[in-house]
Amino acid sequence: MLYKTLIFENKDGLGELTLNRPEAANSINVLMSEELLDVSIKCRHDQSLRALLLTATGKMFSVGGDLGSFAKEGKNISNVLSYMTHQLHGAFFNFSSMRAPTVVAINGTAAGAGMSLACLGDISYAAESAKFTMAYTGAGLSPDGTSTYFLPRLIGVRKTKELMLTNRLLSSKEALDWGLVNDVFGDDEVYESAKNLAVHLSQGPTDAFGVVKSLLNESFQNSLPTQVELEGMHIATLSSGEDAQEGIAAFLEKRKPNFKG
């Protein structure tokens, strides 16, 4: 399927999703929210997908919501934003809960919901020129895009409040120091570095990766007894699977495992 605001392909188990509205700084309008949801459903249910690389065209990663298009809605803006956030949040949930890991190459400024997209990465790499800001309250709005869920888990509640209340602009180095991203690369290196990692992950034990994501997503609300019970259940279930059998054999035979995902 061809998209108007995105580019998506799944090749040999590696999905690559590119935000493609460079003329609008990859801002998110209603159509992009709909297309993100459509791609996310494909990714979540496609068992051939073993890793996803998310990036963007142009100099900006995403400046968040398309405020220009919102302003044209007049009194209908509430209905439009309600619909759009429903689409967007469905997409974010699918990406975060699918078994395939997501690597994000943040090639430029990530603001508002664009910053939320950056936070969705299981591993996120930023370009040196990248900058980060929440921006919402600067426009008299409250945060969305799962930012109030994922951001405090990444950097803590106090720093999250600072970003959301002051709209402070973080440099890529500060984002690294705060734990918002995993590493920083030169602007001409970030995409290839992220893609190399995504390729590596696409050759890994995808079911095990999915369990890792699930366990960590649940760990903040579960009690310790519940969490360790889930850990025991999952490792026992995975142990009889093809990838676990291959991984154990490869370890004992001192060779690289050939995981099927």
Sequence and secondary structure as in RCSB ss.txt:
>XXXX:A:sequence
MLYKTLIFENKDGLGELTLNRPEAANSINVLMSEELLDVSIKCRHDQSLRALLLTATGKMFSVGGDLGSFAKEGK
NISNVLSYMTHQLHGAFFNFSSMRAPTVVAINGTAAGAGMSLACLGDISYAAESAKFTMAYTGAGLSPDGTSTYF
LPRLIGVRKTKELMLTNRLLSSKEALDWGLVNDVFGDDEVYESAKNLAVHLSQGPTDAFGVVKSLLNESFQNSLP
TQVELEGMHIATLSSGEDAQEGIAAFLEKRKPNFKG
>XXXX:A:secstr
   SSEEEEEETTEEEEEE  GGGTT B HHHHHHHHHHHHHHHH TT  EEEEEESSS SB  B HHHHHTTGG
GHHHHHHHHHHHHHHHHHHHHHSSS EEEEE S EETHHHHHHHT SEEEEETT EEE  GGGGT    TTHHHH
HHHHH HHHHHHHHHH   EEHHHHHHHTSSSEEE TTTHHHHHHHHHHHHHTS HHHHHHHHHHHHHHTTS HH
HHHHHHHHHHHHHHTSHHHHHHHHHHHHTS      
